[in-house]
Amino acid sequence: MTKQVLITIKGLQMPGPGEEDTNIELITAGDYYKKNGHHFIMYNEVMEGFEGSTKNYIKVKEDSVEVRKKGVANAHMVFQENKKNLTYYSTPYGSMEMGISATRVKIQETRENIDVNVDYALEINEQHVADCNICINIKSKEAQDFSLRS
């Protein structure tokens, strides 16, 4: 895997009966390195309507995924299969306590590609909000012919 990577993050929140599912997708460039068998991915994110950006750090281990946000938004989210992890998520709108209960963490790795797929239940301030899925794909920039054209 090269240092320069293309990161695709797709998220799905399924709040439950009578409410609409929410899809998000982010495609961005970032940096990658591997140390002690762990994958580290870094990228910047801009929050519309706010000065500055948020640095995102993703650490992929054999059986878990950590996401750290520092900047306009701040959080340290840990996704571990069959474990509930609590964190505070701070945004310009305020802070909230988040509970993340991962039911599945699947990581597939090839020489030029890493796929992460996580199913989890999301709680905000001790209230179940949605069942969620997040898919993260990290690809070497050189290993593809990528275009944002339709």
N, C-alpha and C positions, 0 to 999 in steps of 0.2 A: 504494500500500500504506500502511496506517495504522501508527502507532507500536505500537499494541497488536495482537498477533497470537495466533492459536491454532496450536500446533505439534504435529504428529503425527509420531512417529518409529516406524517398524516395522523390526525387524531379524530376519534369518534366518541361522542358522549351520547349515551342512551338514557335519558332521565326517567323513562317509564311510561305507562299507559296514559294516553291523552296529551302527551307532550312530544314535541318534535325533536328528532335526533339532530345533533349539531356536528358538522364535519369541518375540520380545519386542515389546511395544507400549507406548508412552508418549504420552499426550495431556496437554498443559500449556499454560498461558498464558505469553506472553513479550513481549519488546520487539524492535522491528525498526527499522533505519535503513539507508539506502543512502548510500555515500560513495565517490567516485571510481569509480563503476561497479560496486562490490562490495556485496554484501548482507551485513548483520551481524544476527544473531539472538542474543538472550540470554535465558536462563531458568535458574531454580534447580531443583535436584534434591535430594531428601531420601533418604538411605540408611537403610533400616530398621535399627533397633538402634544407631544412632550419633547423637551430638550434632552439631548443625550441619548444613550443607548444602554442596552443590557448585554453584558458578556455572559454567554452560556457555555458551561463546561459539562460534557457528558462523559462519564466513566463507565465503561462496559467491562464487567468481570464475567467469569464463567457462569455465575448463577444470579447476577443482579445488575441493575442499572441505577446509576446516580445522576441526577441532573441538578446542577447548581446555577443559580442566576444571581448576578451582581450588577447593580446599576439602578436604572429606573424601577425595575422590579427585582425583588430579592427573595430567594428561597433555596432550600436544600431538600430535594425530593429523592426518596430512596424507594426503589421498586424491587422487592424481594419476594419470591414466590412463597405463598402461605404465611406471610408476615404482615402485620399492620405497622406502618411507620407514620409518625406524626411530625408535622413541620408547620412553620408559620410562613405564609406567603404574603409579602409586603408589596403593595402597588401604590401608585400615587393617589388611588381612591381609598386606601386604608389597608389594614392587615386582617388576615383571617387564619384560623387554625385549619389545617388540612390533614385528613387521615387518608392514607393510601394503603389499600389492602390488595396486593397483587395475587391473582389466582393462577396466572401463567406468565412465565418469562422465558421466551424462546430466542436464542441467539444462534445465527448461522454465519459462518465466516469462510470466505475464500481468499485467494491472494489479493484480489483487487476490490473486494466488496464485503460489507458487513450488513446483515439484516437483523434488526431487533424488533420483536413483536411482544407487546405486553398487554394483558387483560387485567383490569383492576377496578375495584369499587372505590369511588371518591366520596369522602365525607367533608363537609365544610361546617365548622363550628359544631361538631358532633352529630350532624344530620346527614343521612345518606342523600346524596344529590344525584348521582348517576353511576351506571356501569359504563366503563370506558375501555377504549382500545387505543394504543399508540403504536405506530410502526415507524421505525427510523431506519433509513437506508443511507449508508456511507459508501461512496465510490471514489476511487482515484480519479482525479480530473483528467489525467492523461489516458486512462483506459476507456474513454468513451468519446463519442461525437455528440455532445449535448447542445441542444438549441432550445431557446424559450419560444421560438416561432410556432404558430399553430399550423 
